[in-house]
Structure formats: C-alpha cells, structure tokens
Amino acid sequence: MLDERKIQQLFINSHKIYTDCFSKEERRHVLHGGEPSESIIKCYDEIAEKVLKEDFNLKKCPNKHIWFGEWDNHRRIVVKLHEFYFHEFIFGYNYDFIPRLNNQGRFVYHRTEKSADIDVKDLFFNHIYYNPDLMTTSESYDLRLEYELIQWANIYSFDLAKKYIECVMRNNIEFMKDFYIRYITDEDVIKFLDHTIKKGNRFQKYYYMWTKAFLYAKLQDMDKAVMSMNDYYGDNKEVPQKVLDKLKSVQEMFSK
C-alpha cells in the first residue's frame, strides 16, 4: 500500500510530466479552443487503448469509451472515459453478482463485453489536493488540464493533440495502479466506499450503499447488507422484497 508521501510524489511526478511536455503557449492553445474534431476524438480511444493495454492489458468495450480486464474472482478491472464538460478517467471494479435496477424495475447485470460498467468508482480527485473554492479559476483549470481531457480542446497541431491526450492518460495511470494496490479484498473495497461516502464524494452516495449491500451479502454479513440497503432506500421507504431476496441469493451463492 502506498503512503501519503508516495501519493504526493505521484502527484509531483505527473505534474512534471505535464510541464515538461507542454510550453505555456501550448497550454494556452489547449485552454482556449473550440469543439474537438472527429480525428481528435478518435485519438481519445486509440491512445487510451494503447496505454491501458500496456499497463493493465484491458480490452475496449464495443461502441463505448470503456475498457475492461478479465474476470477474476467475480470481479474485473474497468476504466471509463466519462464525458462531461471535461473527460474524466474513472477507474474501479465491475462485479458479476451485483445487479442494478433499470427503469422498468428489472434486475440487470454488467457481465458481457458490451455491457461492461463500474460498480466501485475512483478518479484522480481522490489522489491529489483539489479545492476549487480556495483556488483561482486559472489554478483550477491548469490543474485539471493535467488529468482530464477538455471536451472542447481545439489543439492547433494534430501531433500536439496526440501528445496531450497521452500525457493526460499517463498522469492517471499511477493513480489507477495505486487504487488497485490499495483495494484488493472485499473488505478493502468496503472501507473505500465508507471513506468516500464520508468525504461527500461527487458520486452519489446511494450508488455506493447499493454496492456495499451486495458486498456484505457476499461476505455472509446479512445484517450489514440489509442495513446498507435500508440506507439506500431511506427511512421513509421499505426495501422491496425482491431486493432482499436478491441479497439472500448472493449470500447463498457464496456460502458454499
């Protein structure tokens, strides 16, 4: 497990990669661009696929910005390029025994290559100091440029575009490695979820409570599984019987 000094060093190293790669003028072009061309968008996938294959041997999900590894003990590594105002690399785990409820109230699983998704999520914000309330707009943007792909980046040179994308991708790799070293067992992952909920992470806490409930069921702790599911639904709503039955089925699956 990496200590806080090692995490800080990862941050310093990634910052150096970024500043060594780009001059102030190049960074200005990245900041003040327009919509990305289709060729640059294509680079997102190509370069991410190359870097992720080198470090984690991940495969790309068809028609999605998602990469995944092989199943190992009912779990696989997943990295996702989340498209918002910035392109964030989200990384974590996908479990084959954790379902989600779709809009029709049916249980769905993310077990196939086409349906790969993330049940436990992390991103670079959890590995560096980032407090936009105490930073200038310029400081905040400059920091995010090191770890996120700006959706509207219009980089004058195609070679510069490829260099920028690969730099951002590699800046995230060390944080991904740290996550997968720190959180190996189900107990480790539950601690991560508890810590993330306590921090008020940007991801919805209810998503984590659902995940925790099924991890506790796998660990044969139904009291905590039901408690987590009660937290998911809230004080004013009962947990549906079909959800309790699904938790029970997971417990039984791993009791053998």
Disulfide bonds with the S-S distance in Angstrom:
none
